[in-house]
Amino acid sequence: MPLVSMTEMLKKANAEGYAVGQFNLNNLEFTQAILQAAEEEKSPVILGVSEGAGRYMGGFKTVVKMVEGLMEDYNITVPVAIHLDHGSSYDKCKEAIDAGFTSVMIDASHDPFEQNIEITSKVVEYAHSKGVSVEAELGTVGGQEDDVVADGVIYADAKECEELVQRTGIDCLAPALGSVHGPYKGEPNLGFTEMEEIRGLTGVPLVLHGGTGIPTKDIQRAISLGTAKINVNTENQIASAKKVREVLAADEKMYDPRKYLGPAREAIKATVIGKMREFGSANKA
């Protein structure tokens, strides 16, 4: 099955009351684990690639070829999108699209509002001409993800969200409503009232960044209020690192990377399967 954009995937999720997980790729084993989990669970899946992770793996083209090769070798039958996470500029989004990405996020949330509209509109124009979906962000999601660092959380303004969607034609929107990248310090506190208002004003599927550590009841409530995409990375990274530490601590003479990265891959896969079931996307492919 060829790679697809997120557009139909997220519309279906909204209509049927579940969310599709975006699970970030960090290396070969992450990619293997996420694709295997999706196929086993018969779940649609979004493979997130940050600019930093893309560089680490060799570049956008390498990432696309790796994903396409694994999908063929594993005989993947479920819908898979490959998505640029937190694209920093029009040029980076174009580079990803030209390399074969089927979806991009343009994150101009740090720019003045009119500038955000201008950059996002330009990305949408190019992306849509290639059949690629576009996500944009308003407000500030706290914490750090890859090259993106934010001090504190700034809630998205509902009227600005409405205007951004209307003027740019984006396919989905990530409004910052209290979530953070990385582990939470204390209990997550999401703005559900604002989420409901933004969904009502914009009509597009919403995206929740920083999905690690949010209680299931909050996840379910967010989905009921129009959230159709939930991003997870930290949880998989923690599961992977924990397993590598365990395996190496149990055998100090071990040196074959397959013998510690293989178990790490299984830990990631188990984590992703758990998330797909929590998000309600299992058996929705």
TASULWO-V822951 format. One record per residue. N is the residue number from 1. SS is DSSP state (a for helix, b for strand, c for the rest). NEAR is the number of other ideal C-beta (glycine too) atoms within 12 Angstrom. Layout:
[[N SS NEAR] [N SS NEAR]]
This chain:
[[1 c 22] [2 c 18] [3 c 35] [4 c 30] [5 c 32] [6 c 47] [7 a 34] [8 a 24] [9 a 39] [10 a 43] [11 a 23] [12 a 25] [13 a 38] [14 a 32] [15 a 15] [16 a 21] [17 c 20] [18 c 36] [19 c 47] [20 b 51] [21 b 51] [22 b 51] [23 b 52] [24 b 46] [25 c 45] [26 c 37] [27 c 28] [28 a 28] [29 a 34] [30 a 40] [31 a 41] [32 a 34] [33 a 40] [34 a 50] [35 a 42] [36 a 31] [37 a 40] [38 a 43] [39 a 30] [40 a 24] [41 a 34] [42 c 20] [43 c 39] [44 c 46] [45 b 53] [46 b 55] [47 b 52] [48 b 49] [49 b 49] [50 b 36] [51 a 33] [52 a 25] [53 a 36] [54 a 38] [55 a 18] [56 a 21] [57 c 28] [58 c 18] [59 c 22] [60 a 34] [61 a 21] [62 a 23] [63 a 39] [64 a 34] [65 a 21] [66 a 34] [67 a 41] [68 a 26] [69 a 17] [70 a 30] [71 a 31] [72 a 17] [73 a 15] [74 c 24] [75 c 12] [76 c 33] [77 c 20] [78 c 33] [79 c 35] [80 b 43] [81 b 47] [82 b 46] [83 b 53] [84 b 49] [85 b 48] [86 b 43] [87 b 43] [88 c 30] [89 c 25] [90 a 29] [91 a 20] [92 a 33] [93 a 40] [94 a 28] [95 a 27] [96 a 41] [97 a 37] [98 a 21] [99 a 30] [100 c 31] [101 c 47] [102 c 35] [103 b 48] [104 b 53] [105 b 50] [106 b 50] [107 c 42] [108 c 35] [109 c 38] [110 c 24] [111 c 22] [112 c 13] [113 a 24] [114 a 16] [115 a 18] [116 a 33] [117 a 28] [118 a 21] [119 a 36] [120 a 43] [121 a 27] [122 a 28] [123 a 42] [124 a 36] [125 a 22] [126 a 28] [127 a 38] [128 a 24] [129 a 15] [130 c 23] [131 c 23] [132 c 37] [133 b 43] [134 b 51] [135 b 50] [136 b 48] [137 b 45] [138 b 43] [139 c 35] [140 b 30] [141 c 40] [142 b 29] [143 b 28] [144 b 21] [145 b 37] [146 c 32] [147 c 21] [148 b 33] [149 b 18] [150 b 27] [151 c 13] [152 c 15] [153 c 28] [154 b 23] [155 c 28] [156 c 40] [157 c 25] [158 a 27] [159 a 19] [160 a 33] [161 a 41] [162 a 24] [163 a 25] [164 a 42] [165 a 36] [166 a 19] [167 a 21] [168 a 36] [169 c 26] [170 c 47] [171 c 41] [172 b 51] [173 b 48] [174 b 51] [175 b 49] [176 c 39] [177 c 44] [178 c 32] [179 c 43] [180 b 36] [181 b 38] [182 c 28] [183 c 20] [184 c 24] [185 c 13] [186 c 10] [187 c 13] [188 c 32] [189 c 20] [190 c 37] [191 c 30] [192 a 30] [193 a 17] [194 a 32] [195 a 36] [196 a 22] [197 a 24] [198 a 40] [199 a 34] [200 a 19] [201 a 26] [202 a 37] [203 c 20] [204 c 35] [205 b 41] [206 b 49] [207 b 55] [208 b 49] [209 c 52] [210 c 42] [211 c 47] [212 c 35] [213 c 28] [214 c 36] [215 c 17] [216 a 20] [217 a 15] [218 a 29] [219 a 35] [220 a 22] [221 a 24] [222 a 43] [223 a 38] [224 a 21] [225 c 29] [226 c 37] [227 b 45] [228 b 46] [229 b 46] [230 b 45] [231 b 49] [232 b 48] [233 c 44] [234 a 31] [235 a 33] [236 a 41] [237 a 31] [238 a 21] [239 a 33] [240 a 36] [241 a 24] [242 a 21] [243 a 29] [244 a 28] [245 a 16] [246 a 18] [247 a 27] [248 a 21] [249 a 13] [250 a 14] [251 c 14] [252 c 9] [253 c 10] [254 c 18] [255 c 12] [256 c 13] [257 a 17] [258 a 15] [259 a 18] [260 a 27] [261 a 27] [262 a 22] [263 a 29] [264 a 34] [265 a 34] [266 a 25] [267 a 31] [268 a 41] [269 a 33] [270 a 26] [271 a 34] [272 a 46] [273 a 31] [274 a 27] [275 a 42] [276 a 40] [277 a 24] [278 a 30] [279 a 41] [280 c 30] [281 c 41] [282 c 27] [283 c 17] [284 c 29] [285 c 28]]
